[in-house]
Amino acid sequence: MLIGITLLSFVMIHIAPGSPADLLIQMNPKASPEAKARLRAYYGLDKPVYIQYLHWLKSIAVFDFGQSFSPDGRKVADKILDRMPVTILLNVLSMVLIIVVALPLGVLSSVYQRSLLDKFFTVFVFLGFAWPSFWLALLLMMLFGVKLGWLPISGLKSFNYESLSPLAMLIDYAKHLILPVLVSAFGGLAGMSRYVRSSMLEVIRQDYIRTARAKGLAEGSVIYGHALRNALLPIITILGLSVPGLIGGSVIFETIFSIPGMGQLFWESAMSRDYPVIMGMLVIGALLTLIGNLIADLSYALADPRIRVK
């Protein structure tokens, strides 16, 4: 499956209009067709696509992502590793926020179905689905950054970061993370709470839930000890598949907030037709998708004892 994903990705980025050689030639009106041909040969773009893919696949087999087409000529792995910690931190914080907030919201909406609380959460979910993340990011930047001046709107550190005390450094870093994490988590939080509500509504109608209540168990034990645990199976699948989606979504808010992460690197590489970096990022996304599926399958056994028995 990984080979199939990389093959499709490789072909698609090569049939897209433009190439690294074209972009460099456009910046120099005096460049001759011979110069363009030499650039294509230098980057190995003069060979058929399937030959290029086989060479790339041979390098990937020994964990060599190649060198970037950018002027710095750095190794792709080094460029990605430099940006990876920031993106991982942002997405881990977003995932934690989604889980901590969405689970209680979904449970409350299902327990108090059709109540005023459920209607309020439903409106919140619709707003989360309807608002584009880039538009929400701009609104939050204008409100909290420009008008109120409470939070910074770009980067991860202030200009005077190095002169701050350790505690002030931590506070400054946290302030820079608030808006990106909120924007990253907002859409996922709305969707996850709706999935939890739907799954819980299906479970609490089951016979064993009525039996648990008939035995006199406390409502909290019925909801959280019996219903929620059985409602987690579809949620686990969604969480496993949402990991690569969060990294892919980081392209938007990392670009808007000028955060030096993998999302911003992917955007810059796509605009400059830096094929090795693009493929390196796509391979990571594909691996995360497959690993997310595997983690979701293994987590089923933790949530449902019946699967362990099988």
Secondary structure by P-SEA (a helix, b strand, c coil): caaaaaaaaaaaaaaccccaaaaaaaacccccaaaaaaaaaaacccccaaaaaaaaaaaaaacccccccccccccaaaaaaaaaaaaaaaaaaaaaaaaacaaaaaaaaaaacccaaaaaaaaaaaaaacccaaaaaaaaaaaccccccccccccccccccccccaaaaaaaaaaaaaaaaaaaaaaaaaaaaaaaaaaaaaaaacaaaaaaaaaccccccccccccccccaaaaaaaaaaaaaaaaaaaaaaaaaaccccaaaaaaaaaaacaaaaaaaaaaaaaaaaaaaaaaaaaaccccccccccc
